[in-house]
Amino acid sequence: MPNHPNWGIAGTDDPSWKMANPEKALTAIEKYRYVLFVSHQPVVWQKIEKVNHPILMLAGHTHGGQIRLGKFGIGEKGFLKQEENRWKLISNGYGTTKLPFRLGAHPECHLIKIQYYEES
């Protein structure tokens, strides 16, 4: 990022279409102290976290499981969680797959404001 040499943004495409390249994303982020990582699916996070620990990881694709009965669903329900000084967000998003409805996994839209301070 121009004027912010400690910050980098990296990501991958959808792994279900064989287009994700976590190794390439890793080579792009290793020089940054703070990394924002975006992926279509959270499944690539495991590969990334073996090498780097981005300050913020964002993903979607799961549709929150789309149809949930309590805690049970086809996919992981969206969440925001903090692990030490890092954050992870999986969005339920808007879409559906195959069946055009949702149950127990409401659509979500996120507005994220990132504030940081220059180190002295």
C-alpha positions in Angstrom: 0.0 0.0 0.0 1.6 3.3 -1.0 2.5 5.5 2.0 1.8 2.6 4.3 4.8 0.2 3.9 3.9 -2.0 6.9 0.4 -2.9 5.5 -0.5 -5.3 2.8 -3.6 -6.8 1.3 -3.7 -10.2 -0.3 -6.3 -12.8 -1.2 -7.4 -15.8 -3.2 -10.1 -16.7 -5.7 -12.7 -19.5 -5.2 -10.9 -22.8 -4.5 -14.0 -24.8 -5.7 -13.1 -23.6 -9.3 -9.4 -24.6 -8.8 -8.5 -20.9 -9.1 -7.2 -20.2 -5.6 -3.5 -19.9 -5.2 -2.6 -19.5 -1.5 1.1 -20.0 -2.2 1.1 -17.0 -4.5 -0.8 -15.0 -1.9 1.8 -15.9 0.7 4.7 -14.7 -1.4 3.0 -11.4 -1.8 2.4 -10.8 1.9 5.5 -12.0 3.6 7.2 -8.6 3.5 4.4 -6.9 5.5 4.0 -6.5 9.2 0.2 -6.2 9.0 -1.8 -8.1 6.5 -5.5 -8.0 5.5 -6.4 -11.3 3.9 -9.5 -11.9 1.8 -10.6 -15.2 0.4 -13.8 -16.4 -1.3 -13.9 -19.4 1.1 -12.4 -19.7 4.6 -11.0 -23.2 3.7 -7.8 -21.6 2.4 -7.2 -19.9 5.8 -5.5 -23.1 7.2 -2.7 -22.9 4.6 -2.2 -19.2 5.1 -2.1 -19.5 8.9 0.7 -22.1 8.7 3.0 -19.4 7.4 1.5 -16.0 8.2 -1.0 -14.6 10.8 -3.0 -11.8 9.1 -4.4 -9.1 11.4 -7.8 -9.5 9.6 -9.1 -12.4 7.6 -12.4 -12.1 5.6 -14.3 -14.8 3.7 -17.8 -15.7 2.6 -19.2 -18.5 0.4 -20.7 -20.6 3.2 -24.0 -18.8 3.0 -24.2 -19.5 6.7 -25.2 -23.0 5.9 -28.2 -21.5 4.1 -30.6 -23.9 5.9 -29.9 -24.4 9.6 -31.7 -26.4 12.3 -30.3 -24.8 15.4 -26.6 -25.2 15.4 -26.7 -27.7 12.5 -26.2 -26.6 8.9 -24.7 -27.6 5.6 -21.9 -25.0 6.0 -20.4 -22.9 8.7 -22.6 -20.0 10.0 -21.1 -16.6 9.7 -19.2 -15.1 12.6 -16.8 -12.4 13.8 -14.2 -13.5 16.3 -11.1 -12.2 17.8 -8.1 -14.4 18.4 -5.4 -12.5 20.3 -4.8 -9.3 18.3 -6.3 -10.7 15.1 -9.8 -10.8 13.7 -11.7 -13.3 11.5 -15.0 -12.6 9.7 -17.0 -15.1 7.7 -20.1 -13.6 6.2 -23.4 -15.3 5.5 -23.6 -13.1 2.5 -26.7 -12.7 0.4 -26.9 -15.7 -2.0 -28.3 -19.1 -2.0 -27.3 -22.4 -3.6 -29.7 -24.7 -5.5 -32.7 -23.8 -3.2 -33.8 -20.2 -3.4 -34.4 -19.7 0.3 -32.8 -19.5 3.7 -33.7 -20.9 7.1 -31.8 -19.9 10.2 -28.9 -18.2 8.3 -30.1 -14.7 7.6 -28.4 -12.7 4.8 -25.6 -10.3 5.9 -23.9 -7.3 4.7 -20.8 -5.9 6.5 -19.3 -2.5 6.6 -15.8 -2.6 8.0 -13.9 0.5 9.1 -10.2 -0.1 9.7 -8.4 2.4 11.9 -4.7 2.3 12.5 -2.1 4.5 13.9 1.4 5.2 12.6 4.1 3.8 14.8 6.6 6.3 16.2 
